[in-house]
Protein backbone atom coordinates (compact mmCIF):
# COMPACT_ATOMS: atom_id res chain seq x y z
CA UNK A 1 0.00 0.00 0.00
CA UNK A 2 1.12 3.53 -0.62
CA UNK A 3 1.24 6.47 1.79
CA UNK A 4 -2.31 7.35 2.70
CA UNK A 5 -4.46 9.88 4.50
CA UNK A 6 -6.72 8.71 7.37
CA UNK A 7 -9.14 6.06 6.16
CA UNK A 8 -7.70 5.80 2.69
CA UNK A 9 -8.58 3.84 -0.42
CA UNK A 10 -5.62 3.53 -2.76
CA UNK A 11 -5.80 2.65 -6.44
CA UNK A 12 -2.89 1.31 -8.43
CA UNK A 13 -2.63 1.07 -12.18
CA UNK A 14 -0.09 -0.85 -14.20
CA UNK A 15 1.37 0.34 -17.49
CA UNK A 16 3.17 -1.72 -20.12
CA UNK A 17 6.93 -1.94 -19.75
CA UNK A 18 8.86 0.51 -21.88
CA UNK A 19 10.04 -0.98 -25.17
CA UNK A 20 13.28 -0.29 -26.94
CA UNK A 21 13.79 2.23 -29.70
CA UNK A 22 16.47 2.06 -32.32
CA UNK A 23 16.70 5.67 -33.51
CA UNK A 24 19.78 7.87 -33.51
CA UNK A 25 19.88 11.23 -31.72
CA UNK A 26 21.17 14.51 -32.98
CA UNK A 27 22.01 17.65 -31.04
CA UNK A 28 23.27 21.14 -31.78
CA UNK A 29 26.68 22.17 -30.49
CA UNK A 30 28.20 25.51 -31.56
CA UNK A 31 25.80 25.56 -34.51
CA UNK A 32 26.81 22.12 -35.82
CA UNK A 33 24.67 18.98 -35.75
CA UNK A 34 26.46 16.11 -34.00
CA UNK A 35 25.38 12.59 -33.32
CA UNK A 36 24.82 11.76 -29.66
CA UNK A 37 25.20 8.06 -30.44
CA UNK A 38 22.67 5.29 -30.57
CA UNK A 39 23.03 4.64 -26.81
CA UNK A 40 21.00 7.79 -26.05
CA UNK A 41 18.10 6.50 -28.12
CA UNK A 42 18.20 2.79 -27.40
CA UNK A 43 15.36 2.97 -24.89
CA UNK A 44 17.64 2.20 -21.94
CA UNK A 45 16.75 -0.07 -19.07
CA UNK A 46 13.62 0.19 -16.93
CA UNK A 47 15.60 1.97 -14.20
CA UNK A 48 16.99 4.59 -16.55
CA UNK A 49 13.63 6.06 -17.54
CA UNK A 50 14.28 5.15 -21.17
CA UNK A 51 15.50 7.63 -23.74
CA UNK A 52 13.59 10.61 -22.36
CA UNK A 53 15.06 13.69 -20.71
CA UNK A 54 12.83 14.85 -17.84
CA UNK A 55 12.42 18.35 -16.40
CA UNK A 56 10.03 20.34 -14.21
CA UNK A 57 8.96 17.21 -12.32
CA UNK A 58 6.43 18.18 -9.65
CA UNK A 59 4.66 16.21 -6.91
CA UNK A 60 1.50 17.88 -5.61
CA UNK A 61 -1.40 16.81 -3.42
CA UNK A 62 -4.66 17.97 -5.01
CA UNK A 63 -8.21 18.02 -3.67
CA UNK A 64 -10.61 15.99 -5.84
CA UNK A 65 -13.73 15.84 -3.66
CA UNK A 66 -15.20 17.26 -0.45
CA UNK A 67 -18.32 16.62 1.61
CA UNK A 68 -21.06 18.97 2.68
CA UNK A 69 -20.87 20.07 6.36
CA UNK A 70 -21.54 17.04 8.55
CA UNK A 71 -22.78 17.12 12.15
CA UNK A 72 -22.19 13.78 13.82
CA UNK A 73 -24.29 13.03 16.90
CA UNK A 74 -21.80 10.47 18.17
CA UNK A 75 -21.59 6.71 17.91
CA UNK A 76 -19.66 4.14 15.95
CA UNK A 77 -20.60 5.00 12.40
CA UNK A 78 -20.39 8.04 10.12
CA UNK A 79 -21.63 8.14 6.51
CA UNK A 80 -21.36 11.12 4.16
CA UNK A 81 -21.30 11.86 0.43
CA UNK A 82 -18.10 13.33 -1.03
CA UNK A 83 -18.87 15.58 -3.99
CA UNK A 84 -16.39 16.07 -6.85
CA UNK A 85 -14.66 19.44 -7.11
CA UNK A 86 -14.71 21.41 -10.35
CA UNK A 87 -11.16 20.59 -11.44
CA UNK A 88 -10.75 16.99 -12.66
CA UNK A 89 -7.51 15.09 -13.18
CA UNK A 90 -6.88 12.30 -15.69
CA UNK A 91 -3.57 10.67 -16.69
CA UNK A 92 -2.53 12.09 -20.05
CA UNK A 93 0.51 12.71 -22.23
CA UNK A 94 0.83 15.45 -24.82
CA UNK A 95 3.60 15.57 -27.42
CA UNK A 96 4.41 11.85 -27.62
CA UNK A 97 7.06 11.16 -30.25
CA UNK A 98 9.05 8.53 -32.11
CA UNK A 99 6.17 6.07 -32.02
CA UNK A 100 6.02 5.91 -28.22
CA UNK A 101 2.56 5.50 -26.72
CA UNK A 102 1.29 7.52 -23.76
CA UNK A 103 1.54 4.38 -21.59
CA UNK A 104 5.21 3.94 -22.52
CA UNK A 105 5.99 7.57 -21.69
CA UNK A 106 4.33 7.29 -18.25
CA UNK A 107 6.15 4.00 -17.61
CA UNK A 108 9.44 5.71 -18.47
CA UNK A 109 8.65 8.48 -15.97
CA UNK A 110 7.84 5.88 -13.32
CA UNK A 111 11.19 4.21 -13.97
CA UNK A 112 12.99 7.55 -13.81
CA UNK A 113 11.38 8.40 -10.46
CA UNK A 114 11.85 4.85 -9.14
CA UNK A 115 8.31 4.82 -7.77
CA UNK A 116 7.26 1.98 -5.48
CA UNK A 117 4.23 1.30 -7.69
CA UNK A 118 3.58 2.13 -11.38
CA UNK A 119 2.15 5.58 -12.01
CA UNK A 120 -1.46 5.86 -13.21
CA UNK A 121 -1.71 5.07 -16.92
CA UNK A 122 -3.83 6.65 -19.69
CA UNK A 123 -6.55 4.00 -19.34
CA UNK A 124 -7.32 5.24 -15.83
CA UNK A 125 -10.40 7.47 -15.75
CA UNK A 126 -10.67 10.85 -14.04
CA UNK A 127 -10.08 10.71 -10.28
CA UNK A 128 -13.69 11.53 -9.37
CA UNK A 129 -16.66 12.41 -11.58
CA UNK A 130 -19.64 11.46 -9.39
CA UNK A 131 -20.50 11.71 -5.66
CA UNK A 132 -18.87 8.97 -3.60
CA UNK A 133 -20.36 7.52 -0.40
CA UNK A 134 -17.80 7.69 2.41
CA UNK A 135 -18.38 5.47 5.44
CA UNK A 136 -16.26 5.31 8.56
CA UNK A 137 -16.71 2.97 11.52
CA UNK A 138 -14.56 4.93 13.92
CA UNK A 139 -16.46 5.61 17.13
CA UNK A 140 -16.04 9.34 16.60
CA UNK A 141 -17.38 11.68 19.31
CA UNK A 142 -20.18 14.10 18.56
CA UNK A 143 -19.21 17.18 16.58
CA UNK A 144 -18.78 18.71 13.14
CA UNK A 145 -16.76 16.71 10.60
CA UNK A 146 -15.63 16.90 6.99
CA UNK A 147 -14.58 14.23 4.51
CA UNK A 148 -12.49 14.65 1.39
CA UNK A 149 -10.72 12.85 -1.43
CA UNK A 150 -7.27 13.65 -2.78
CA UNK A 151 -4.79 12.66 -5.45
CA UNK A 152 -0.99 12.61 -5.28
CA UNK A 153 -0.47 14.27 -8.65
CA UNK A 154 2.76 14.01 -10.67
CA UNK A 155 3.46 16.30 -13.62
CA UNK A 156 6.58 16.54 -15.76
CA UNK A 157 7.95 17.86 -19.04
CA UNK A 158 10.06 15.72 -21.33
CA UNK A 159 12.18 15.89 -24.43
CA UNK A 160 13.19 12.97 -26.63
CA UNK A 161 16.80 12.96 -27.86
CA UNK A 162 15.73 11.04 -30.97
CA UNK A 163 14.56 14.19 -32.76
CA UNK A 164 14.29 14.23 -36.56
CA UNK A 165 17.53 15.31 -38.21
CA UNK A 166 15.57 17.98 -40.07
CA UNK A 167 15.76 20.04 -36.90
CA UNK A 168 12.02 19.98 -36.24
CA UNK A 169 11.87 18.97 -32.57
CA UNK A 170 8.20 19.83 -32.04
CA UNK A 171 7.22 16.17 -31.87
CA UNK A 172 9.91 15.45 -29.26
CA UNK A 173 8.70 17.79 -26.53
CA UNK A 174 5.82 16.84 -24.26
CA UNK A 175 4.06 17.02 -20.92
CA UNK A 176 2.82 14.26 -18.57
CA UNK A 177 0.01 14.34 -16.03
CA UNK A 178 -0.37 11.26 -13.82
CA UNK A 179 -0.48 10.29 -10.16
CA UNK A 180 1.07 8.03 -7.57
CA UNK A 181 -1.99 7.38 -5.41
CA UNK A 182 -5.47 8.52 -4.46
CA UNK A 183 -7.26 8.40 -1.14
CA UNK A 184 -9.91 9.78 1.16
CA UNK A 185 -10.25 10.70 4.81
CA UNK A 186 -12.39 12.27 7.51
CA UNK A 187 -11.42 14.71 10.28
CA UNK A 188 -13.07 16.81 12.93
CA UNK A 189 -13.65 20.51 12.26
CA UNK A 190 -12.32 21.02 15.79
CA UNK A 191 -8.93 19.61 14.80
CA UNK A 192 -6.29 22.25 14.04
CA UNK A 193 -3.14 21.01 12.35
CA UNK A 194 0.36 21.68 13.61
CA UNK A 195 3.03 22.91 11.22
CA UNK A 196 4.68 20.15 9.16
CA UNK A 197 8.34 20.07 8.13
CA UNK A 198 8.15 17.53 5.31
CA UNK A 199 7.14 18.93 1.91
CA UNK A 200 4.67 16.11 1.25
CA UNK A 201 3.08 16.56 4.67
CA UNK A 202 2.74 20.28 4.01
CA UNK A 203 0.98 19.50 0.76
CA UNK A 204 -1.37 17.06 2.48
CA UNK A 205 -2.10 19.63 5.21
CA UNK A 206 -2.94 22.25 2.58
CA UNK A 207 -5.45 19.92 0.92
CA UNK A 208 -7.04 19.02 4.26
CA UNK A 209 -7.40 22.70 5.13
CA UNK A 210 -8.87 23.46 1.70
CA UNK A 211 -11.49 20.79 2.33
CA UNK A 212 -12.15 22.09 5.86
CA UNK A 213 -12.73 25.63 4.58
CA UNK A 214 -15.30 24.26 2.13
CA UNK A 215 -17.14 22.05 4.65
CA UNK A 216 -16.67 23.33 8.22
CA UNK A 217 -18.31 26.27 10.01
CA UNK A 218 -16.49 29.54 9.46
CA UNK A 219 -13.67 30.02 11.95
CA UNK A 220 -13.52 26.36 12.98
CA UNK A 221 -10.01 25.27 14.10
CA UNK A 222 -9.59 23.04 11.03
CA UNK A 223 -9.98 26.07 8.75
CA UNK A 224 -7.15 28.01 10.40
CA UNK A 225 -3.49 28.11 9.43
CA UNK A 226 -1.49 25.31 11.11
CA UNK A 227 -0.34 26.14 14.62
CA UNK A 228 3.34 26.88 15.00
PADRENTI-112161 format. One line per 8 residues: number of its first residue (from 0); for each residue x, y, z of C-alpha. Coordinates in steps of 0.02 Angstrom, whole numbers. Example, Ala and Ser with C-alpha at 12.3 -4.5 7.8 and 13.67 -1.06 7.14 Angstrom:
! PADRENTI-112161
0	615:-225:390 ~ 684:-53:357
! end
This chain:
! PADRENTI-112161
0	0:0:0 ~ 56:177:-31 ~ 62:324:90 ~ -116:368:135 ~ -223:494:225 ~ -336:435:369 ~ -457:303:308 ~ -385:290:134
8	-429:192:-21 ~ -281:176:-138 ~ -290:133:-322 ~ -145:66:-421 ~ -132:54:-609 ~ -5:-42:-710 ~ 68:17:-874 ~ 158:-86:-1006
16	347:-97:-987 ~ 443:26:-1094 ~ 502:-49:-1258 ~ 664:-14:-1347 ~ 689:112:-1485 ~ 823:103:-1616 ~ 835:283:-1675 ~ 989:394:-1675
24	994:562:-1586 ~ 1059:725:-1649 ~ 1100:883:-1552 ~ 1163:1057:-1589 ~ 1334:1108:-1524 ~ 1410:1276:-1578 ~ 1290:1278:-1725 ~ 1340:1106:-1791
32	1234:949:-1787 ~ 1323:806:-1700 ~ 1269:629:-1666 ~ 1241:588:-1483 ~ 1260:403:-1522 ~ 1133:264:-1528 ~ 1151:232:-1340 ~ 1050:389:-1303
40	905:325:-1406 ~ 910:140:-1370 ~ 768:148:-1244 ~ 882:110:-1097 ~ 837:-3:-953 ~ 681:10:-847 ~ 780:98:-710 ~ 850:229:-828
48	681:303:-877 ~ 714:258:-1058 ~ 775:382:-1187 ~ 679:531:-1118 ~ 753:684:-1035 ~ 642:743:-892 ~ 621:917:-820 ~ 501:1017:-710
56	448:860:-616 ~ 322:909:-482 ~ 233:811:-345 ~ 75:894:-280 ~ -70:841:-171 ~ -233:898:-250 ~ -410:901:-183 ~ -531:800:-292
64	-687:792:-183 ~ -760:863:-23 ~ -916:831:80 ~ -1053:948:134 ~ -1044:1004:318 ~ -1077:852:428 ~ -1139:856:607 ~ -1109:689:691
72	-1214:651:845 ~ -1090:523:908 ~ -1080:335:895 ~ -983:207:797 ~ -1030:250:620 ~ -1020:402:506 ~ -1081:407:325 ~ -1068:556:208
80	-1065:593:21 ~ -905:667:-51 ~ -943:779:-199 ~ -819:804:-342 ~ -733:972:-356 ~ -736:1071:-517 ~ -558:1029:-572 ~ -537:850:-633
88	-375:754:-659 ~ -344:615:-784 ~ -178:534:-834 ~ -126:604:-1003 ~ 26:635:-1112 ~ 41:773:-1241 ~ 180:779:-1371 ~ 221:592:-1381
96	353:558:-1512 ~ 452:427:-1606 ~ 308:303:-1601 ~ 301:295:-1411 ~ 128:275:-1336 ~ 64:376:-1188 ~ 77:219:-1080 ~ 261:197:-1126
104	300:378:-1084 ~ 217:364:-913 ~ 308:200:-880 ~ 472:286:-924 ~ 433:424:-799 ~ 392:294:-666 ~ 560:210:-698 ~ 649:378:-691
112	569:420:-523 ~ 593:242:-457 ~ 416:241:-388 ~ 363:99:-274 ~ 211:65:-385 ~ 179:106:-569 ~ 107:279:-600 ~ -73:293:-661
120	-85:253:-846 ~ -191:332:-985 ~ -327:200:-967 ~ -366:262:-792 ~ -520:374:-788 ~ -533:543:-702 ~ -504:535:-514 ~ -685:577:-468
128	-833:620:-579 ~ -982:573:-470 ~ -1025:586:-283 ~ -943:448:-180 ~ -1018:376:-20 ~ -890:384:121 ~ -919:274:272 ~ -813:266:428
136	-835:149:576 ~ -728:247:696 ~ -823:280:856 ~ -802:467:830 ~ -869:584:965 ~ -1009:705:928 ~ -960:859:829 ~ -939:935:657
144	-838:835:530 ~ -781:845:350 ~ -729:712:226 ~ -624:733:70 ~ -536:642:-71 ~ -363:682:-139 ~ -240:633:-273 ~ -49:630:-264
152	-24:714:-433 ~ 138:700:-533 ~ 173:815:-681 ~ 329:827:-788 ~ 397:893:-952 ~ 503:786:-1066 ~ 609:794:-1222 ~ 659:649:-1331
160	840:648:-1393 ~ 786:552:-1549 ~ 728:709:-1638 ~ 714:712:-1828 ~ 876:765:-1911 ~ 778:899:-2003 ~ 788:1002:-1845 ~ 601:999:-1812
168	594:949:-1629 ~ 410:992:-1602 ~ 361:809:-1593 ~ 496:772:-1463 ~ 435:889:-1327 ~ 291:842:-1213 ~ 203:851:-1046 ~ 141:713:-929
176	0:717:-801 ~ -19:563:-691 ~ -24:515:-508 ~ 54:401:-378 ~ -100:369:-270 ~ -273:426:-223 ~ -363:420:-57 ~ -496:489:58
184	-512:535:240 ~ -620:614:375 ~ -571:736:514 ~ -654:841:647 ~ -682:1026:613 ~ -616:1051:790 ~ -446:981:740 ~ -314:1112:702
192	-157:1050:617 ~ 18:1084:680 ~ 152:1145:561 ~ 234:1007:458 ~ 417:1004:407 ~ 408:877:265 ~ 357:947:96 ~ 233:805:63
200	154:828:234 ~ 137:1014:201 ~ 49:975:38 ~ -69:853:124 ~ -105:981:261 ~ -147:1113:129 ~ -273:996:46 ~ -352:951:213
208	-370:1135:257 ~ -443:1173:85 ~ -575:1039:116 ~ -608:1104:293 ~ -637:1282:229 ~ -765:1213:106 ~ -857:1102:233 ~ -834:1167:411
216	-915:1313:501 ~ -824:1477:473 ~ -684:1501:598 ~ -676:1318:649 ~ -500:1264:705 ~ -480:1152:551 ~ -499:1303:438 ~ -357:1401:520
224	-174:1406:472 ~ -74:1266:555 ~ -17:1307:731 ~ 167:1344:750
! end
